[in-house]
């Protein structure tokens, strides 16, 4: 705690916007106090910290290179928008907390004995899930995009089960690390590499267990952190050329080359990439940050375009809940059109295979203004909390509940996501979870168990050797 306070003081004193920096640091502390629960995966914590980074990362960058925060934005309202976005994050977090604070303690639930599970079967199922994910990604979703998206996200919860059994039973997580590394490598054979999601999902699962910061653990976490940063910079450096190679130079997101050719090309591009390029670092920071469109919307609304008075959120809800046969005016979601309508700058759209979104914070502001925008933000937090609590409390057992909520950090990190999409994604995820939990997971759980396992599980310390 003393180290945190000293670092916070240094950041505040050294910042060109000390009040904003103090507000940001206080927000992180609130998120930590609310959501760093000893007996829960740190799903909400990591999701909201990533949300927080999308608001404030450019201020850290500006302070680091010694320029004003406003110099990194074309909007004159960027500082005001950062305050509002940070306040909205706090409101969103409070909505989640008011619901999740009543989650049952694990002691009241059935926690399975890790020794009852067969590590070889779990390894096989995880490998099979990687194959399933790879095949599905190559053949498409057959018009069931949202369902398959939810199913693929749900299967990433197997990372938690994998770590739980190996951590408790073998005192060694080498095998899980190898399997996750295989999945990371295979993820580069795609137009949108999701290696970041795999690594963060591993971290979310890993932090469920008690961490004793001895030499090996500290070294391991340091390597993971720098490795993730390195991959992020490499991907940012090569993704343009690599995507062009994958699509055969066409303006599409279809992969037209073989996997070994694609991975070879990625290796060649990565080997020649210069990650010390200052422009590359700024592009990576700019990619992570997501309040610019919100700020530009405040430049136009209500001075040029009047407030929509709830029209956007009404459209979001109707889009998710009402089928097209009952709502003939229902339109496909083209995010870039919203940006071009409300923001000051114009962006490319679906016609060239790209998409930019305002995000649900900007939509809430455009509907209701600076004060009442916090109402839908709070209600969305309550909705997220209800989904999280329901899954954790109603799964087959507590460990499967943790596995099923672990992937949700992706959705809690929702700054920049349109309201209709985040509502739809959460609802589809819950529907797929409900079906899997009701009809499949008990059979899978029984398959993963060994016969006549009675030895009690023991608390162990992680071993990376």
MOZI-V352441 format. One record per residue. RES is the residue in three letters. SS is DSSP state (H for helix, E for strand, L for the rest). PHI is phi in degrees with one decimal (999 if undefined). BURIAL is + if it has 16 or more other C-alpha atoms within 10 Angstrom, else -. Layout:
BEGIN
RES/SS/PHI/BURIAL + RES/SS/PHI/BURIAL
END
This chain:
BEGIN
UNK/L/999/- + UNK/H/-64.4/- + UNK/H/-62.9/- + UNK/H/-60.8/- + UNK/H/-65.6/- + UNK/H/-66.4/- + UNK/H/-63.5/- + UNK/H/-60.7/+ + UNK/H/-62.8/+ + UNK/H/-64.4/- + UNK/H/-62.8/+ + UNK/H/-67.9/+ + UNK/H/-64.6/- + UNK/L/-84.7/- + UNK/L/-89.2/+ + UNK/L/-76.1/+ + UNK/L/-128.2/+ + UNK/H/-62.7/- + UNK/H/-68.3/- + UNK/H/-65.1/+ + UNK/H/-64.1/+ + UNK/H/-63.0/+ + UNK/H/-62.5/- + UNK/H/-64.5/+ + UNK/H/-66.7/+ + UNK/H/-62.4/- + UNK/H/-64.7/+ + UNK/H/-60.1/+ + UNK/H/-63.6/- + UNK/H/-61.6/- + UNK/H/-60.4/+ + UNK/H/-63.4/+ + UNK/H/-65.2/- + UNK/H/-73.6/+ + UNK/H/-124.6/+ + UNK/L/-87.5/+ + UNK/L/-97.3/- + UNK/L/-60.5/- + UNK/L/-104.3/- + UNK/L/-132.9/+ + UNK/L/-63.7/+ + UNK/L/-85.3/+ + UNK/H/-64.9/+ + UNK/H/-65.7/+ + UNK/H/-57.2/+ + UNK/H/-66.8/+ + UNK/H/-60.0/+ + UNK/H/-74.7/+ + UNK/H/-66.5/+ + UNK/H/-65.9/+ + UNK/H/-55.9/+ + UNK/H/-59.1/+ + UNK/H/-61.8/+ + UNK/H/-65.3/+ + UNK/H/-88.5/+ + UNK/H/-111.4/+ + UNK/H/-61.0/+ + UNK/H/-70.0/+ + UNK/H/-68.0/+ + UNK/H/-59.2/+ + UNK/H/-64.6/+ + UNK/H/-61.2/+ + UNK/H/-65.1/+ + UNK/H/-66.9/- + UNK/H/-93.9/- + UNK/L/79.6/- + UNK/L/-127.0/- + UNK/L/-75.7/- + UNK/H/-55.9/+ + UNK/H/-67.5/+ + UNK/H/-68.4/- + UNK/H/-94.7/+ + UNK/L/-134.4/+ + UNK/L/-93.5/- + UNK/L/-96.7/+ + UNK/L/-70.8/- + UNK/L/-99.0/+ + UNK/H/-62.2/+ + UNK/H/-67.9/+ + UNK/H/-59.8/- + UNK/H/-64.8/+ + UNK/H/-62.7/+ + UNK/H/-61.0/+ + UNK/H/-64.6/+ + UNK/H/-63.5/+ + UNK/H/-66.5/+ + UNK/H/-63.2/+ + UNK/H/-63.5/+ + UNK/H/-60.4/+ + UNK/H/-62.4/+ + UNK/H/-64.1/+ + UNK/H/-58.3/+ + UNK/H/-64.9/+ + UNK/H/-63.4/+ + UNK/H/-58.7/+ + UNK/H/-65.4/+ + UNK/H/-63.2/+ + UNK/H/-60.4/- + UNK/H/-89.9/+ + UNK/H/-78.4/+ + UNK/L/-66.5/- + UNK/L/-93.6/- + UNK/L/-62.9/- + UNK/L/-63.6/- + UNK/L/-69.5/- + UNK/H/-56.7/- + UNK/H/-62.5/- + UNK/H/-88.5/- + UNK/L/-115.8/- + UNK/L/-83.8/- + UNK/L/-103.9/- + UNK/L/-68.0/- + UNK/L/-78.4/+ + UNK/H/-59.9/+ + UNK/H/-68.6/+ + UNK/H/-79.3/+ + UNK/E/-105.0/+ + UNK/L/-95.4/+ + UNK/H/-63.8/+ + UNK/H/-66.7/- + UNK/H/-65.9/- + UNK/H/-65.6/+ + UNK/H/-61.5/+ + UNK/H/-63.2/- + UNK/H/-64.0/+ + UNK/H/-66.9/+ + UNK/H/-61.8/+ + UNK/H/-63.1/- + UNK/H/-68.3/+ + UNK/H/-66.1/+ + UNK/H/-61.8/- + UNK/H/-57.9/- + UNK/H/-63.5/+ + UNK/H/-65.8/+ + UNK/H/-64.4/- + UNK/H/-62.7/- + UNK/H/-65.7/+ + UNK/H/-88.7/- + UNK/H/-102.3/- + UNK/L/94.0/- + UNK/L/-108.4/- + UNK/L/55.4/- + UNK/L/84.9/- + UNK/L/-109.1/- + UNK/H/-57.5/- + UNK/H/-67.8/+ + UNK/H/-65.5/+ + UNK/H/-67.5/+ + UNK/H/-61.3/+ + UNK/H/-65.9/+ + UNK/H/-65.3/+ + UNK/H/-66.5/+ + UNK/H/-67.6/+ + UNK/H/-61.7/+ + UNK/H/-65.8/+ + UNK/L/-67.2/+ + UNK/L/-65.6/+ + UNK/H/-61.6/+ + UNK/H/-58.0/+ + UNK/H/-64.9/+ + UNK/H/-63.0/+ + UNK/H/-57.2/+ + UNK/H/-67.6/+ + UNK/H/-58.0/+ + UNK/H/-68.2/+ + UNK/H/-66.7/+ + UNK/H/-64.1/+ + UNK/H/-80.3/+ + UNK/H/-95.7/+ + UNK/L/-110.3/- + UNK/L/59.3/+ + UNK/L/-157.4/+ + UNK/L/-113.6/+ + UNK/H/-61.6/- + UNK/H/-61.1/- + UNK/H/-56.5/+ + UNK/H/-64.4/+ + UNK/H/-64.7/- + UNK/H/-62.4/+ + UNK/H/-68.6/+ + UNK/H/-62.7/- + UNK/H/-58.9/- + UNK/H/-65.5/+ + UNK/H/-61.2/+ + UNK/H/-62.3/- + UNK/H/-64.7/+ + UNK/H/-65.8/+ + UNK/L/-76.9/+ + UNK/L/-90.2/+ + UNK/L/-162.9/+ + UNK/L/-69.1/+ + UNK/L/-120.3/- + UNK/L/-67.0/- + UNK/L/-108.7/- + UNK/H/-59.8/+ + UNK/H/-61.7/- + UNK/H/-64.4/+ + UNK/H/-64.8/+ + UNK/H/-65.6/+ + UNK/H/-67.0/+ + UNK/H/-61.7/+ + UNK/H/-63.4/+ + UNK/H/-62.8/+ + UNK/H/-58.8/+ + UNK/H/-67.8/+ + UNK/H/-60.9/+ + UNK/L/-77.9/+ + UNK/L/-67.7/+ + UNK/L/-88.9/+ + UNK/L/-62.9/- + UNK/L/-102.7/- + UNK/L/-112.3/- + UNK/L/-75.5/- + UNK/L/-91.0/- + UNK/H/-55.7/- + UNK/H/-63.5/- + UNK/H/-64.5/+ + UNK/H/-63.1/- + UNK/H/-62.0/- + UNK/H/-60.4/- + UNK/H/-65.6/- + UNK/H/-65.6/- + UNK/H/-61.6/- + UNK/H/-60.7/- + UNK/H/-63.4/- + UNK/H/-70.0/- + UNK/H/-64.0/- + UNK/H/-65.7/+ + UNK/H/-61.7/- + UNK/H/-61.5/- + UNK/H/-64.4/- + UNK/H/-61.2/+ + UNK/H/-68.5/+ + UNK/H/-60.5/+ + UNK/H/-61.9/+ + UNK/H/-62.5/+ + UNK/H/-74.0/+ + UNK/H/-108.0/+ + UNK/H/-62.2/+ + UNK/H/-62.5/- + UNK/H/-65.8/- + UNK/H/-67.7/+ + UNK/H/-64.7/+ + UNK/H/-62.5/+ + UNK/H/-65.9/+ + UNK/H/-60.7/+ + UNK/L/-90.8/+ + UNK/L/69.4/- + UNK/L/82.2/- + UNK/L/-91.1/- + UNK/L/-85.2/- + UNK/L/-150.3/+ + UNK/L/-111.2/+ + UNK/L/-89.0/- + UNK/L/-90.3/+ + UNK/L/-115.5/- + UNK/L/-118.9/- + UNK/L/-74.9/- + UNK/H/-62.3/- + UNK/H/-65.7/- + UNK/H/-66.4/- + UNK/H/-64.4/+ + UNK/H/-66.7/+ + UNK/H/-64.2/- + UNK/H/-64.7/+ + UNK/H/-62.4/+ + UNK/H/-62.1/- + UNK/H/-62.3/- + UNK/H/-65.4/+ + UNK/H/-65.8/+ + UNK/H/-64.9/- + UNK/H/-99.5/- + UNK/L/-72.7/+ + UNK/L/-106.0/- + UNK/L/-82.9/+ + UNK/L/-90.5/- + UNK/L/-67.1/- + UNK/H/-62.7/- + UNK/H/-66.9/- + UNK/H/-63.7/+ + UNK/H/-61.8/+ + UNK/H/-66.5/- + UNK/H/-61.2/- + UNK/H/-67.6/+ + UNK/H/-64.5/+ + UNK/H/-64.6/+ + UNK/H/-67.4/- + UNK/H/-72.5/+ + UNK/L/-68.6/+ + UNK/L/-149.8/+ + UNK/L/-129.2/+ + UNK/H/-64.0/+ + UNK/H/-65.1/+ + UNK/H/-59.0/+ + UNK/H/-64.2/+ + UNK/H/-65.7/+ + UNK/H/-64.7/+ + UNK/H/-69.6/+ + UNK/H/-68.7/+ + UNK/H/-98.5/+ + UNK/E/-112.6/+ + UNK/L/-101.4/- + UNK/L/-65.3/- + UNK/L/-110.1/- + UNK/E/-114.8/- + UNK/L/-70.8/- + UNK/L/-57.4/+ + UNK/L/-84.2/+ + UNK/L/55.9/- + UNK/L/94.1/+ + UNK/H/-64.6/- + UNK/H/-68.5/+ + UNK/H/-70.7/+ + UNK/H/-61.9/- + UNK/H/-64.2/- + UNK/H/-59.2/+ + UNK/H/-67.5/- + UNK/H/-62.8/- + UNK/H/-61.3/+ + UNK/H/-82.4/+ + UNK/H/-94.8/- + UNK/L/-108.0/- + UNK/L/-67.0/- + UNK/L/-60.6/- + UNK/L/-65.6/- + UNK/L/-95.0/- + UNK/L/-135.0/- + UNK/L/-58.6/- + UNK/L/-81.9/- + UNK/L/-61.3/- + UNK/L/-108.0/- + UNK/L/-67.1/- + UNK/L/-85.3/- + UNK/L/-117.6/- + UNK/H/-59.4/+ + UNK/H/-62.2/+ + UNK/H/-63.2/+ + UNK/H/-65.2/+ + UNK/H/-60.8/+ + UNK/H/-65.9/+ + UNK/H/-79.3/- + UNK/H/-104.5/+ + UNK/L/-87.9/+ + UNK/L/-80.7/+ + UNK/L/-98.6/- + UNK/L/-106.2/- + UNK/L/-128.3/- + UNK/L/-73.0/- + UNK/L/-131.2/+ + UNK/H/-64.5/- + UNK/H/-65.9/- + UNK/H/-116.4/- + UNK/L/79.2/- + UNK/L/-129.0/- + UNK/L/-152.2/- + UNK/L/-128.0/+ + UNK/L/-125.2/+ + UNK/L/-70.4/+ + UNK/L/95.7/+ + UNK/H/-70.4/+ + UNK/H/-66.8/+ + UNK/H/-64.2/+ + UNK/H/-61.4/+ + UNK/H/-64.4/+ + UNK/H/-64.9/+ + UNK/H/-61.3/+ + UNK/H/-74.8/+ + UNK/H/-127.3/+ + UNK/H/85.1/+ + UNK/H/-65.2/- + UNK/H/-88.0/- + UNK/H/-79.8/- + UNK/H/-60.9/+ + UNK/H/-73.1/+ + UNK/H/-65.6/- + UNK/H/-64.0/+ + UNK/H/-64.5/+ + UNK/H/-63.5/+ + UNK/H/-64.4/+ + UNK/H/-64.8/+ + UNK/H/-61.8/+ + UNK/H/-61.0/+ + UNK/H/-60.5/+ + UNK/H/-60.1/+ + UNK/H/-61.5/+ + UNK/H/-63.8/+ + UNK/H/-62.0/+ + UNK/H/-60.8/+ + UNK/H/-63.9/+ + UNK/H/-62.4/+ + UNK/H/-66.4/+ + UNK/H/-67.2/+ + UNK/H/-85.7/+ + UNK/H/-118.0/- + UNK/L/-78.5/+ + UNK/L/-52.6/+ + UNK/L/-151.4/+ + UNK/H/-66.1/+ + UNK/H/-68.5/+ + UNK/H/-65.5/+ + UNK/H/-61.2/+ + UNK/H/-62.7/+ + UNK/H/-63.3/+ + UNK/H/-74.1/+ + UNK/H/-87.0/+ + UNK/H/-54.4/+ + UNK/L/-70.0/+ + UNK/L/-70.9/+ + UNK/H/-58.0/+ + UNK/H/-59.4/+ + UNK/H/-84.8/+ + UNK/H/-65.0/+ + UNK/L/-84.7/+ + UNK/L/-112.0/+ + UNK/L/-63.7/+ + UNK/L/91.5/+ + UNK/L/-93.5/+ + UNK/L/-62.1/+ + UNK/H/-58.5/+ + UNK/H/-62.2/+ + UNK/H/-69.7/+ + UNK/H/-68.5/+ + UNK/H/-64.2/+ + UNK/H/-62.5/+ + UNK/H/-61.4/+ + UNK/H/-65.6/+ + UNK/H/-65.8/+ + UNK/H/-64.3/+ + UNK/H/-61.4/+ + UNK/H/-66.6/+ + UNK/H/-63.2/- + UNK/H/-64.0/+ + UNK/H/-57.9/+ + UNK/H/-59.0/- + UNK/H/-65.1/- + UNK/H/-63.7/+ + UNK/H/-65.8/+ + UNK/H/-80.9/- + UNK/H/-114.8/- + UNK/L/-121.8/- + UNK/H/-68.2/+ + UNK/H/-64.9/+ + UNK/H/-65.0/- + UNK/H/-64.4/- + UNK/H/-61.5/- + UNK/H/-65.1/- + UNK/H/-63.5/- + UNK/H/-74.4/+ + UNK/E/-85.8/+ + UNK/L/-94.4/- + UNK/L/-81.8/- + UNK/L/59.3/- + UNK/L/-85.7/- + UNK/L/-123.1/- + UNK/L/-67.2/- + UNK/L/-68.1/- + UNK/L/-70.7/- + UNK/L/-116.6/- + UNK/L/-71.1/- + UNK/L/-132.5/- + UNK/L/-106.8/- + UNK/L/-58.7/+ + UNK/L/-130.4/- + UNK/L/-94.8/- + UNK/L/-94.2/-
END
